């Protein structure tokens, strides 16, 4: 089954085309990125394995025009990978927030889209863009099944005492204010992948998955189910991130609002766009730049690095307490998979709770499913490459075939 996977942001579209024979037998036909939608000049980067990358710059008025441009490239006689659009048998859409409506992926229908639209206030940057992409794809391919795969779905198993905030309960009743969690597709994928690599039964395992990137979250997975996660009502809560502040005393935010004369929009810009690694280092939001600056002696870059690593360490410890131990810690995402320094400093000095990092293995990581803990470590530590697009394609195939 040939599946198109779409991830629509506010001004961008990421895409992949996969030929799915089964859950574990598949091939990537193409992938790419449409950027600067709605600006005077947009760009499309189209990649086909074994061919030179194709980069085009031209105006892209809206998401419908962006998806139309992607479809045109996919069937282009020279640059494409499909004979016609009829080859696309289903489309899977990354959809960020489903509130409490959905605990698993679902077909995109007028009714299901309407429910997701009711969550727009909970993810105002992501959800409207996701829905625009879904509607554009439905209009361009009206007879092709469209499937929504939710970031929040995997975390719907979190118990109420873990997801509720100590605010007046009426805010949960009226507005759905609670912890929802994100990166669900990634946490689900790597928890199973790690168990497969270590020959563990996920239904009997305690796993801590660390999805570390520009946006980062840690999840406690007990017997195959998410029981706690670091992100909350929005992707702002939890660890220090690229430009997001993570956990902060709400009183500090009120104090800053008063001192700086900020309104809600002004504060939103501070905590989402000006904080995190960027805010502390005053250098960059990119962990690679932080590493370079820290190695060169930049004190604030070192502080940003230390803060991130401490956050990860503290979160791992709290989830080990919540689950009464852990069998596996998984490191994934752009930072988790690639930053030796973050893995080293987040996981050092944890022998007291059964984690013994092998520093040589961590420095010389070679390939996927790479174990970086010592053989004597009670808790195994493994680096796994995540693949959220594959999760979307798998769910899309399953739902489309059952339609």
FENTATA-V916549 format. One record per pair of residues at least 24 apart in sequence whose C-alpha atoms are under 8 Angstrom apart, sorted by the first residue. I is the first residue (numbers start at 0). J is the second residue. If there is no record, write none. Layout:
I_J + I_J
This chain:
0_87 + 0_88 + 0_89 + 0_396 + 1_86 + 1_87 + 1_88 + 1_89 + 2_87 + 2_88 + 2_89 + 2_90 + 2_91 + 2_392 + 2_395 + 2_396 + 3_87 + 3_89 + 3_90 + 3_91 + 3_392 + 4_90 + 4_91 + 4_92 + 4_93 + 4_388 + 4_391 + 4_392 + 5_90 + 5_91 + 5_92 + 5_93 + 5_132 + 6_92 + 6_93 + 6_94 + 6_129 + 7_62 + 7_92 + 7_93 + 7_125 + 7_128 + 7_129 + 7_132 + 8_124 + 8_125 + 8_128 + 8_129 + 9_124 + 9_125 + 9_127 + 9_128 + 10_34 + 10_35 + 10_36 + 10_37 + 10_62 + 10_128 + 11_35 + 11_36 + 11_62 + 12_62 + 12_65 + 12_66 + 15_388 + 17_392 + 19_392 + 19_393 + 19_396 + 21_393 + 22_393 + 28_80 + 29_73 + 29_80 + 33_65 + 35_59 + 36_60 + 36_61 + 36_62 + 36_65 + 37_61 + 45_72 + 47_78 + 47_79 + 47_80 + 53_78 + 62_131 + 62_132 + 62_135 + 63_131 + 63_132 + 63_135 + 63_136 + 66_132 + 66_135 + 66_136 + 67_139 + 87_143 + 88_143 + 88_144 + 89_143 + 89_144 + 89_145 + 89_146 + 89_395 + 89_396 + 89_399 + 90_136 + 90_143 + 90_144 + 90_145 + 90_146 + 90_395 + 91_145 + 91_146 + 91_147 + 91_148 + 91_391 + 91_392 + 91_394 + 91_395 + 92_129 + 92_133 + 92_145 + 92_146 + 92_147 + 92_148 + 92_391 + 93_129 + 93_147 + 93_148 + 93_149 + 93_150 + 93_391 + 94_125 + 94_126 + 94_129 + 94_130 + 94_147 + 94_148 + 94_149 + 94_150 + 95_122 + 95_125 + 95_126 + 95_129 + 95_149 + 95_150 + 95_151 + 95_181 + 96_121 + 96_122 + 96_126 + 96_149 + 96_150 + 96_151 + 97_149 + 97_150 + 97_151 + 97_152 + 98_151 + 98_175 + 98_179 + 99_155 + 101_152 + 102_151 + 102_152 + 102_153 + 102_154 + 102_155 + 103_148 + 103_149 + 103_152 + 103_153 + 104_146 + 104_147 + 104_148 + 104_149 + 104_152 + 104_394 + 105_146 + 105_147 + 105_148 + 105_398 + 106_144 + 106_145 + 106_146 + 106_147 + 106_398 + 106_399 + 107_133 + 107_144 + 107_145 + 107_146 + 107_147 + 121_232 + 121_233 + 122_233 + 144_399 + 145_395 + 145_399 + 146_394 + 146_395 + 146_398 + 146_399 + 147_395 + 148_391 + 148_394 + 148_395 + 149_183 + 149_184 + 150_180 + 150_181 + 150_182 + 150_183 + 150_184 + 151_179 + 151_180 + 151_181 + 151_182 + 151_183 + 152_183 + 153_183 + 153_184 + 153_187 + 153_224 + 153_225 + 154_179 + 154_180 + 154_181 + 154_183 + 154_224 + 154_225 + 154_226 + 154_227 + 154_228 + 155_179 + 155_225 + 156_224 + 156_225 + 156_226 + 157_224 + 157_225 + 157_226 + 157_227 + 158_226 + 158_227 + 161_226 + 161_227 + 162_227 + 162_231 + 176_232 + 177_231 + 177_232 + 178_230 + 178_231 + 178_232 + 178_233 + 179_230 + 179_231 + 179_232 + 179_233 + 180_228 + 180_229 + 180_230 + 180_231 + 180_232 + 180_233 + 180_234 + 181_216 + 181_230 + 181_231 + 181_234 + 182_210 + 182_216 + 184_387 + 184_390 + 184_391 + 185_210 + 185_385 + 185_386 + 185_387 + 185_390 + 186_210 + 186_218 + 188_385 + 188_386 + 188_387 + 188_390 + 189_329 + 189_331 + 189_383 + 189_384 + 189_385 + 190_220 + 190_223 + 190_329 + 191_223 + 192_383 + 193_327 + 193_329 + 193_368 + 193_381 + 193_383 + 196_368 + 204_325 + 204_326 + 205_322 + 205_324 + 205_325 + 205_326 + 205_327 + 206_325 + 206_326 + 206_327 + 206_328 + 206_329 + 207_315 + 207_318 + 207_325 + 207_327 + 207_328 + 207_329 + 208_328 + 208_329 + 208_330 + 208_331 + 209_311 + 209_328 + 209_329 + 209_330 + 209_331 + 209_332 + 209_335 + 210_330 + 210_331 + 210_332 + 210_335 + 211_330 + 211_331 + 211_332 + 211_333 + 211_334 + 211_335 + 212_240 + 212_241 + 212_332 + 212_333 + 212_334 + 212_335 + 213_240 + 213_241 + 213_242 + 213_284 + 213_285 + 213_286 + 213_333 + 214_240 + 214_241 + 214_243 + 215_239 + 215_240 + 217_311 + 217_314 + 217_315 + 218_318 + 219_318 + 219_322 + 221_322 + 227_318 + 229_314 + 235_270 + 235_271 + 238_307 + 238_310 + 238_311 + 239_275 + 239_276 + 239_306 + 239_307 + 239_310 + 240_275 + 240_276 + 240_284 + 240_307 + 241_274 + 241_275 + 241_276 + 241_277 + 241_284 + 241_285 + 241_286 + 242_270 + 242_271 + 242_272 + 242_273 + 242_274 + 242_275 + 242_276 + 242_277 + 242_278 + 242_284 + 243_270 + 243_271 + 243_272 + 243_273 + 243_274 + 243_275 + 243_276 + 244_270 + 244_271 + 244_274 + 244_275 + 245_275 + 275_303 + 276_300 + 276_303 + 276_304 + 276_307 + 279_303 + 286_334 + 287_338 + 290_340 + 304_341 + 305_344 + 307_341 + 308_341 + 308_342 + 308_344 + 308_345 + 309_345 + 311_345 + 312_345 + 312_346 + 316_352 + 325_378 + 326_377 + 326_378 + 326_379 + 327_378 + 327_379 + 327_380 + 327_381 + 328_378 + 328_379 + 328_380 + 328_381 + 329_380 + 329_381 + 329_382 + 329_383 + 330_380 + 330_381 + 330_382 + 330_383 + 331_382 + 331_383 + 331_384 + 331_385 + 332_384 + 332_385 + 335_382 + 336_382 + 336_383 + 336_384 + 353_377 + 353_378 + 354_378 + 354_379 + 354_380 + 356_380
